[in-house]
Amino acid sequence: MTVFGNKNYDLAIIGGGVVGLWCAYFAAKAGLKIALFEANTIASGPSGGILGALMPHMPTQWYEKKQFQFEALIDLETLSAQLDAESGLDCGYARVGRVLPLSLPEHEIEAKQKCDAAAIQWARPNRSYKMQVVAKPTHKNWPHASIMPHGATIDNFSARINPRGVTGALMECISGKVDIFENTPVGLADDRTPTLPNGTHVAAKDIIVTAGLNSFNLLEPFVPSLSGRPIKGQAAMLDTKLDPNLPVVHQAGVYLIVHNDGRTAVGSTSEREFSDGNSTDQLLEDVIEKARKICPLVGDAEVVERWANLRMQPYGRDPLVGPVPDQSGLHICTGGFKITFGIAHRMAQAVLAPIVGNPALIIPPSFQVENRVNHIFPMA
Ligand SMILES: Cc1cc2nc3c(=O)[nH]c(=O)nc-3n(C[C@H](O)[C@H](O)[C@H](O)COP(=O)(O)OP(=O)(O)OC[C@H]3O[C@@H](n4cnc5c(N)ncnc54)[C@H](O)[C@@H]3O)c2cc1C
C-alpha cells in the first residue's frame, strides 16, 4: 500500500469550505499534523459567496440549537478580530444589527413577544443584546417607510461577515501549518482510510468529513441513513457606496447587506428545482428589483457580480457534528445550511474537542449523528 506523502497525519480533513478551514485552523493551533483535501480549489463552492448574513434564530421557543448558535455568534466577534490580526486581512465582520419590517397587523403581537424573549435569552453578564419595535425606519430609505406599515423589529445582535474575507483569512492563517491539497478529491476505503483516486492511502488517526453535500456520498457505506439535498441560491453585489454600518435588512426572503467597502450584497433565491446550480437567471433579477424597492438607498447602482451556488440542507435540517457511531476515528461536521458562517467555528471546535483532548462542547442532541440515525430526531 502506498502511503500518501510518506507521512503519518494526526488528522485528515476532507473538504475545504468554511467548515473545513475552521477545523484546520483550530487543529493547527492544537499542534496537530493535518492534511486538508479539497476536490476543487479552497472555498470554491457555496463558501465562496458574497452575502454573509449572521442572523440569530428568533429568541422565542428557546432550546439547545438556539443556544448553540447564540454562543457561536457571540464568539465570532472576537474570533474574527483575532483572524484579522493574525492574517493581516479583513474578515469584513461587523455587528450592524438587523431590521425586520412588519407588514401585517398580527406581526405586531409576535414582534412584542420576540422583544420580551430577547430580553431574557440574549442577556449576558457583560453586554446584553436587545430587540425592539420601531414605528419608522431608523435610516431614511433603509428600508422605505412603505415597506414597514406596522413598524419593524430592530436588534443590535445580528451581524455580517464577508464570506471571501473570512475564508481568505483562514487560509492565510493555516498556510505553512497545514498540508493543503487542492484539486485532490478523496474517498473513504472500506476500512475508512482516506484514499486518493490513484489508490494512494492517507495515513491519519482521525478523519473529519466536511465535504458539504458530498459528505453523505462519502459516508454512505458507514451511515447509509444520512442524507441531504441541494437548495440553489442566487445573489448579487451592487456597486453602492453606502455606510457600512447600515443594518442588515431582511424582508420576505430578500436580504440587503452593506459590506465594509460600501457595496451592497443582495439575495437570495431558495430553489429546490433547478437545472444548473451555478448559473443566474431571471429569479435573481427579480430579487434585485425587490431589493431596490425595499431599500431605495441602493438606487440604480450597477450590478458588479451575479453568483449562484448550492446550499446543502441535511434531512433533519440541523447540522451534523461529531463522531460517526461505531466507526472509530471517523467524524462528520457539515450541514449548517443558511447559517453556516455564523456557526462553522463552533461546529469545528465541537467536532475537534475529543480529537485534541479538549473538554467536550455541548452539541445539541439534534446535531448528533446517533440521534439522527436512530430517528430520535427524524430525518424528514
Ligand atoms: C446564495 C447563497 C447565499 C448564502 N448566504 C449565506 C449567508 O448569508 N449566511 C450564511 O451563514 N450562509 C449562507 N449561505 C450558506 C453557506 O454558504 C454554506 O452553508 C456554507 O458555505 C457551507 O460550508 P461547508 O464548508 O459546509 O461546505 P462547502 O462550502 O460546500 O465546502 C465543502 C467542500 O468540500 C469539497 N469536497 C466535496 N467532496 C470532496 C471530496 N471527496 N474530497 C475533497 N473535497 C471534497 C467541495 O469541493 C467543497 O469545496 C449561502 C449560500 C448560498 C448558495
The ligand as a Tripos MOL2 file, in Angstrom:
@<TRIPOS>MOLECULE
LIG
   53    58     1     0     0
SMALL
NO_CHARGES

@<TRIPOS>ATOM
      1 C1        -26.7790   32.2140   -2.4800 C.3       1 LIG1
      2 C2        -26.2870   31.7540   -1.1380 C.ar      1 LIG1
      3 C3        -26.3330   32.6290   -0.0710 C.ar      1 LIG1
      4 C4        -25.9060   32.2300    1.2030 C.ar      1 LIG1
      5 N1        -25.9430   33.1310    2.2090 N.ar      1 LIG1
      6 C5        -25.4900   32.7690    3.4340 C.ar      1 LIG1
      7 C6        -25.4690   33.7220    4.4900 C.ar      1 LIG1
      8 O1        -25.8610   34.8810    4.2950 O.2       1 LIG1
      9 N2        -25.0220   33.3310    5.7040 N.ar      1 LIG1
     10 C7        -24.5860   32.0410    5.9400 C.ar      1 LIG1
     11 O2        -24.1810   31.7330    7.0650 O.2       1 LIG1
     12 N3        -24.5980   31.1220    4.9410 N.ar      1 LIG1
     13 C8        -25.0390   31.4540    3.7090 C.ar      1 LIG1
     14 N4        -25.0550   30.5380    2.7000 N.ar      1 LIG1
     15 C9        -24.7370   29.1390    3.0170 C.3       1 LIG1
     16 C10       -23.2370   28.8830    3.1330 C.3       1 LIG1
     17 O3        -22.5740   29.4520    2.0290 O.3       1 LIG1
     18 C11       -22.9870   27.3740    3.1920 C.3       1 LIG1
     19 O4        -23.8340   26.7710    4.1550 O.3       1 LIG1
     20 C12       -21.5360   27.0920    3.5810 C.3       1 LIG1
     21 O5        -20.6660   27.6990    2.6790 O.3       1 LIG1
     22 C13       -21.2680   25.6010    3.6510 C.3       1 LIG1
     23 O6        -19.9330   25.4320    4.0300 O.3       1 LIG1
     24 P1        -19.2790   23.9940    4.1250 P.3       1 LIG1
     25 O7        -17.8550   24.1750    4.4760 O.co2     1 LIG1
     26 O8        -20.1250   23.1350    4.9980 O.co2     1 LIG1
     27 O9        -19.4630   23.3570    2.6810 O.3       1 LIG1
     28 P2        -18.8430   23.7420    1.2610 P.3       1 LIG1
     29 O10       -18.5860   25.1740    1.1050 O.co2     1 LIG1
     30 O11       -19.7220   23.0430    0.2790 O.co2     1 LIG1
     31 O12       -17.4330   23.0170    1.3010 O.3       1 LIG1
     32 C14       -17.2810   21.6380    1.1080 C.3       1 LIG1
     33 C15       -16.0690   21.4320    0.2190 C.3       1 LIG1
     34 O13       -15.7910   20.0370    0.1370 O.3       1 LIG1
     35 C16       -15.2720   19.7720   -1.1370 C.3       1 LIG1
     36 N5        -15.4180   18.3430   -1.4030 N.ar      1 LIG1
     37 C17       -16.5350   17.6550   -1.7120 C.ar      1 LIG1
     38 N6        -16.2340   16.3480   -1.8800 N.ar      1 LIG1
     39 C18       -14.9080   16.2190   -1.6460 C.ar      1 LIG1
     40 C19       -14.0190   15.1180   -1.6710 C.ar      1 LIG1
     41 N7        -14.4240   13.8780   -1.9680 N.pl3     1 LIG1
     42 N8        -12.7010   15.3270   -1.3970 N.ar      1 LIG1
     43 C20       -12.2610   16.5720   -1.1000 C.ar      1 LIG1
     44 N9        -13.0710   17.6590   -1.0770 N.ar      1 LIG1
     45 C21       -14.3780   17.4820   -1.3260 C.ar      1 LIG1
     46 C22       -16.1200   20.6540   -2.0540 C.3       1 LIG1
     47 O14       -15.4560   20.8760   -3.2580 O.3       1 LIG1
     48 C23       -16.2950   21.9050   -1.2100 C.3       1 LIG1
     49 O15       -15.3490   22.8950   -1.5210 O.3       1 LIG1
     50 C24       -25.4350   30.9040    1.4140 C.ar      1 LIG1
     51 C25       -25.3430   30.0310    0.3280 C.ar      1 LIG1
     52 C26       -25.7680   30.4420   -0.9420 C.ar      1 LIG1
     53 C27       -25.6590   29.4890   -2.0920 C.3       1 LIG1
@<TRIPOS>BOND
     1     1     2 1
     2     2     3 ar
     3     2    52 ar
     4     3     4 ar
     5     4     5 ar
     6     4    50 ar
     7     5     6 ar
     8     6     7 ar
     9     6    13 1
    10     7     8 2
    11     7     9 ar
    12     9    10 ar
    13    10    11 2
    14    10    12 ar
    15    12    13 ar
    16    13    14 ar
    17    14    15 1
    18    14    50 ar
    19    15    16 1
    20    16    17 1
    21    16    18 1
    22    18    19 1
    23    18    20 1
    24    20    21 1
    25    20    22 1
    26    22    23 1
    27    23    24 1
    28    24    25 2
    29    24    26 1
    30    24    27 1
    31    27    28 1
    32    28    29 2
    33    28    30 1
    34    28    31 1
    35    31    32 1
    36    32    33 1
    37    33    34 1
    38    33    48 1
    39    34    35 1
    40    35    36 1
    41    35    46 1
    42    36    37 ar
    43    36    45 ar
    44    37    38 ar
    45    38    39 ar
    46    39    40 ar
    47    39    45 ar
    48    40    41 1
    49    40    42 ar
    50    42    43 ar
    51    43    44 ar
    52    44    45 ar
    53    46    47 1
    54    46    48 1
    55    48    49 1
    56    50    51 ar
    57    51    52 ar
    58    52    53 1
@<TRIPOS>SUBSTRUCTURE
     1 LIG1         1 GROUP 0 **** ****
